Amino acid sequence: MLNRIKDMQLCEVKTKGFKGKNQGCAAMRLRIDQTSFSFLNLNLDSSDGSVLKRLEMLKTILENTFAELKLSPEFATQDILLLFGDLNFRIAMSNTELREQIKAENFKSIQQFDELLVLRN
């Protein structure tokens, strides 16, 4: 299997988060056979009410990941992009209300308050 892995590259992108803390991304890109993968381990801003800040950090990271490698056009994108880590998106409802919704098993109603799902849609 290891001989099928090619073109492995690593990089990091630093961003400034809440109270100037360093945050950002550690990333790895590789190809297995004819399929390219990028794995981005993110640490986005954790302050409450910072949906737009987290979104802006994510945009900066996506624009700058592997930029210093000056990749050829065919390798500048990937077939599969995996984002994981501490994204810090929230469910925008009070703790009490959320617990009530969970207890009542109203999971569909909770989804409309999930910041990441709202952004995705």
LUMFIMI-752050 format. One record per residue (C-alpha): x, y, z. Coordinates in steps of 0.1 Angstrom, whole numbers, padded with zeros to 4 digits, always signed. Each point is the difference from the previous one (the first is absolute). Last residue first. Layout:
N
XYZ...
END
This chain:
121
-0268+0253+0032+0035-0004+0012-0001+0031+0021-0032-0012+0018+0015-0034+0005+0031+0015+0016-0020+0023+0023-0023-0027+0012-0033+0018+0010-0021-0016-0028+0014-0034+0011-0016+0003+0035-0035-0002-0015+0009-0033-0017+0014-0014+0032-0032+0004+0020+0007-0030+0023-0020+0016+0028+0031-0003+0023+0021+0014-0028-0024+0030-0005+0000+0006+0038+0038-0001+0001+0002+0025-0028-0024+0023+0017+0020+0000+0032+0033+0005-0018-0013+0029-0019-0003-0002-0038+0025+0006-0028+0014-0035-0004+0037+0008-0003+0029+0000-0025+0033-0004+0018+0018-0017-0029+0024-0019+0023+0013-0027-0023-0013-0013-0034-0001+0010-0036+0003-0027-0026+0004+0009-0037-0003-0027-0026+0008+0003-0037+0026+0027+0006+0008+0034-0015+0034+0016-0008+0013-0033-0013-0012+0004-0036+0007+0037+0000+0037-0005+0010+0006+0008+0036+0018+0032+0011+0011-0017+0032-0006+0032+0020-0037-0002-0006-0002-0034+0017-0028+0013+0022-0005+0037-0006-0034+0003-0015-0015-0028+0021+0015+0015+0031-0012+0035-0007-0036-0012-0008+0000-0020+0033+0011+0030+0019-0027+0021-0016-0026-0026+0009+0012-0002+0036-0001+0038+0002-0035+0000-0015-0012-0025+0025+0016+0019+0028-0029+0003+0024+0017-0018+0028+0039-0001-0002+0016-0032-0012+0019+0012-0031+0009-0029-0022+0025-0029+0005+0000-0021-0031+0016-0033-0010-0001+0000-0038+0003-0033-0019+0004+0003-0038-0005-0030-0022+0009-0007-0037-0013-0031-0018+0019-0015-0029+0020-0026+0021+0000+0014+0035+0009+0037-0002+0011+0022+0029-0007+0032+0017+0005+0007+0037-0011+0030+0020+0005+0017+0033-0025+0029+0004-0006+0032+0018+0002+0014+0034+0024+0023+0018-0017+0019+0028-0005+0037-0006-0027+0004+0026-0023-0023-0020+0017-0012-0032+0029+0010-0022+0008-0023-0029+0028-0024-0008+0000-0023-0030+0021-0032+0002+0014-0022-0027+0007-0036-0009+0004-0017-0034-0002-0036-0011+0003-0004-0038-0005-0038-0001-0017-0028+0020-0003-0032-0020+0033-0014+0014-0014+0002+0035-0028-0025-0009
END
